[in-house]
Amino acid sequence: MSTVHSNPPTERFELRFQSLFDEGRGLAFDCDAGGQVNIDALSERARSNYFYARTVIGREFAMPRVEPRIVH
């Protein structure tokens, strides 16, 4: 009889900016458990979106939330 061992899922986090006007719209960025985004690891487009989302908090996006993202 053999036992199959699988690696436990790795917990990762994302910083999620939810649109104030369109429930299905938002932006999410990989981050640590404290919500810190590694800006140097972002592509130029993602970096631009990240700075934009931060700039329009309260006008277009809600305050960002740190949410766990399970990766198998």
Backbone bond lengths (Angstrom), bond angles and torsions (degrees), N, CA, C in turn:
res aa  C-N    CA-C-N  psi(-1)  N-CA   C-N-CA  omega(-1)  CA-C   N-CA-C  phi
1 M - - - 1.434 - - 1.526 107.83 -
2 S 1.304 115.92 131.35 1.457 119.10 179.30 1.524 109.81 -115.29
3 T 1.305 113.64 149.87 1.455 120.43 179.30 1.520 108.62 -110.53
4 V 1.289 116.33 132.70 1.457 120.56 177.57 1.521 107.78 -92.11
5 H 1.320 114.82 123.01 1.459 120.45 177.54 1.521 107.85 -103.69
6 S 1.279 115.59 128.47 1.456 118.59 175.87 1.525 108.40 -116.86
7 N 1.297 114.88 151.37 1.455 119.33 177.91 1.519 108.84 -71.74
8 P 1.330 116.98 137.99 1.465 118.31 177.49 1.525 109.71 -65.48
9 P 1.325 116.66 151.48 1.462 117.92 179.12 1.524 111.16 -61.53
10 T 1.305 116.33 145.99 1.453 122.40 178.13 1.516 108.41 -91.80
11 E 1.316 116.18 131.01 1.446 118.70 178.99 1.521 109.69 -89.90
12 R 1.304 114.92 126.87 1.453 122.49 175.28 1.513 107.49 -123.75
13 F 1.304 115.36 169.81 1.453 120.16 -177.52 1.516 110.16 -129.90
14 E 1.319 114.81 155.59 1.448 120.41 173.92 1.520 109.09 -137.24
15 L 1.304 114.52 146.16 1.455 121.63 175.67 1.518 105.97 -95.37
16 R 1.342 115.84 116.69 1.462 121.09 -173.25 1.528 110.85 -111.05
17 F 1.330 114.82 125.50 1.457 123.51 174.60 1.523 107.06 -104.22
18 Q 1.324 117.91 111.42 1.461 122.54 -178.85 1.524 110.03 -93.91
19 S 1.336 117.00 135.56 1.452 121.49 177.85 1.526 110.67 -62.42
20 L 1.305 116.50 140.96 1.466 121.18 176.04 1.522 111.90 -78.46
21 F 1.332 117.37 -18.45 1.457 121.39 -172.66 1.521 114.63 -114.21
22 D 1.305 118.04 -23.66 1.462 122.03 -177.24 1.520 108.08 -130.58
23 E 1.332 115.64 105.40 1.461 121.03 -173.91 1.525 113.39 -54.72
24 G 1.306 117.87 -32.88 1.453 120.98 -178.35 1.522 114.37 -84.88
25 R 1.303 117.82 -1.64 1.463 121.03 -176.22 1.523 110.62 -105.70
26 G 1.287 115.77 141.96 1.456 120.71 177.29 1.509 110.23 -179.48
27 L 1.298 115.49 175.32 1.460 122.11 176.51 1.521 108.04 -129.43
28 A 1.329 116.18 144.40 1.464 120.67 179.46 1.525 108.84 -137.19
29 F 1.332 114.80 143.10 1.459 121.71 -177.82 1.518 109.14 -135.95
30 D 1.334 117.26 138.79 1.461 120.86 175.34 1.521 109.04 -57.98
31 C 1.340 115.57 140.24 1.463 120.15 179.52 1.521 109.09 -152.46
32 D 1.325 116.36 177.22 1.460 120.61 174.15 1.529 108.47 -90.92
33 A 1.313 116.57 -178.98 1.467 121.12 -176.76 1.529 111.96 -62.30
34 G 1.317 117.62 -22.65 1.460 121.74 179.45 1.517 113.90 -90.71
35 G 1.339 116.82 0.26 1.456 120.64 178.90 1.516 114.70 88.79
36 Q 1.334 117.81 9.48 1.465 121.50 179.93 1.526 110.03 -81.08
37 V 1.314 117.10 123.28 1.458 123.59 179.31 1.521 108.51 -95.38
38 N 1.329 117.00 133.53 1.464 121.32 175.57 1.526 107.35 -81.74
39 I 1.303 116.37 92.85 1.456 122.05 -174.88 1.523 111.37 -60.73
40 D 1.326 117.22 -35.03 1.465 120.82 -179.27 1.527 112.19 -65.80
41 A 1.333 117.60 -22.56 1.466 121.20 -179.41 1.526 112.11 -86.76
42 L 1.319 118.06 -9.13 1.461 121.27 -178.49 1.529 110.44 -81.68
43 S 1.335 115.35 149.32 1.461 119.79 172.02 1.526 107.52 -69.14
44 E 1.306 116.36 167.66 1.470 120.64 179.84 1.535 110.30 -59.94
45 R 1.318 117.04 -42.65 1.465 120.71 179.89 1.526 111.24 -65.79
46 A 1.339 116.97 -45.09 1.465 120.55 179.08 1.525 110.68 -63.24
47 R 1.326 117.23 -39.50 1.462 121.16 178.52 1.536 110.47 -62.41
48 S 1.316 115.99 -42.28 1.456 120.71 178.16 1.534 110.63 -63.63
49 N 1.327 117.16 -43.77 1.468 121.19 177.83 1.526 111.52 -63.73
50 Y 1.322 116.68 -39.22 1.460 121.13 179.52 1.531 110.77 -62.64
51 F 1.329 117.06 -48.31 1.465 120.06 179.55 1.529 111.04 -65.56
52 Y 1.330 117.15 -36.94 1.455 120.23 177.57 1.534 110.22 -62.82
53 A 1.333 116.82 -48.55 1.472 120.78 -178.81 1.522 110.51 -58.94
54 R 1.317 117.35 -42.09 1.465 119.87 178.74 1.524 111.74 -64.04
55 T 1.316 116.61 -35.43 1.462 121.39 -177.41 1.527 112.26 -69.43
56 V 1.326 117.55 -33.38 1.470 120.06 -173.49 1.536 113.09 -105.65
57 I 1.334 117.48 22.03 1.462 120.86 174.13 1.526 108.12 -60.26
58 G 1.313 115.02 130.81 1.457 120.56 -179.57 1.518 113.76 89.72
59 R 1.314 116.66 -15.52 1.464 120.67 177.62 1.521 111.53 -111.52
60 E 1.317 116.86 -39.46 1.463 121.04 179.31 1.526 111.79 -125.84
61 F 1.328 116.56 -34.91 1.467 121.60 -179.81 1.518 110.65 -120.36
62 A 1.337 115.20 148.53 1.463 121.22 174.15 1.528 108.99 -73.73
63 M 1.334 115.82 168.27 1.464 119.98 173.89 1.528 107.90 -55.29
64 P 1.318 118.21 136.52 1.463 119.67 -177.72 1.526 111.79 -68.76
65 R 1.321 114.70 151.51 1.466 122.04 177.35 1.523 108.87 -121.17
66 V 1.314 115.70 144.36 1.463 121.31 172.57 1.519 106.81 -89.25
67 E 1.321 116.44 124.26 1.463 120.72 -179.31 1.522 108.96 -127.27
68 P 1.331 116.97 140.82 1.459 119.33 176.35 1.526 109.93 -70.86
69 R 1.307 115.36 146.02 1.463 122.11 175.96 1.519 106.27 -130.44
70 I 1.304 116.45 115.32 1.469 120.87 -178.05 1.525 109.24 -83.98
71 V 1.326 115.65 127.75 1.458 122.42 178.82 1.520 106.93 -116.86
72 H 1.316 116.10 126.63 1.479 120.39 179.76 1.491 110.37 -95.47
